[in-house]
Amino acid sequence: MSTVALQNLWETILGYNLSTANKRWLAEHLIAQVEAETKEQVEPYTMEEIDAMIDESEADFAAGRFYSMDEARQHRQAHMSQLLNS
């Protein structure tokens, strides 16, 4: 939303001549919504987590636990079909 649109929204809210209690209710609900959205955001991996994932992948590869290109393609297509048909 642009700054102008936000300013118009603010002026519209002020135009309702809300009581202090109504303003507090609105503010509390806006803050609760922002906090809920913030909790849902994905946190980036740490370098330690990345290193552990790489180590695990290298161990799997060394043990022969990997897909060929064709197997990976078939696996992906099957997974996408399931998602599209759900």
C-alpha positions, 0 to 999 in steps of 0.5 A: 500500500502506498504512503498516500493510500495509508494516509487516506486510510488513517484520515478515514479512521480518524473521520469515524470519531472513535472513542478512546476505547474503540481506538485501543481495541483497533490498535490491539487487534492490529498489533495482534495481527502483526505479531501473528504474521511475524511468527509465521515468517520463516527464519533463515538457516544458520551456518551450522544448520547448513553445514549439518545438512551438507554433511548429511547429504554427503554421507547419503551420497557416499552410502549410495542413497541418491536418485538418478536424474530420471528417478528424481524427475519421476519423483517430482512429477508424481509429487506435482500430480498429487498436489494438483489432484488434491 
